[in-house]
Amino acid sequence: MFDKENLKYFLIWPISVLLAIFFRIYGFLKPEILLINNYVVLLLVFGPALVVTMLLVLNKILKVEKN
């Protein structure tokens, strides 16, 4: 069903789920530290897209060097 070369990209969502669970638990334990401000919102919105973009660019660079 899935191409085995692109299987590593499916590891992104479990990592993001684990990070979300970690921050959820950490927020319950120390609620005064995790105040939502503009920087946290920007990080949550653009962080996953930035990680995926970096993975795609690194993958493209490594494929070019192999040829």
Secondary structure, 3 states (H helix, E strand, C coil): CCCHHHHHHHHHHHHHHHHHHHHHHHHHHCCCCCCCCHHHHHHHHHHHHHHHHHHHHHHHHHHHHHC
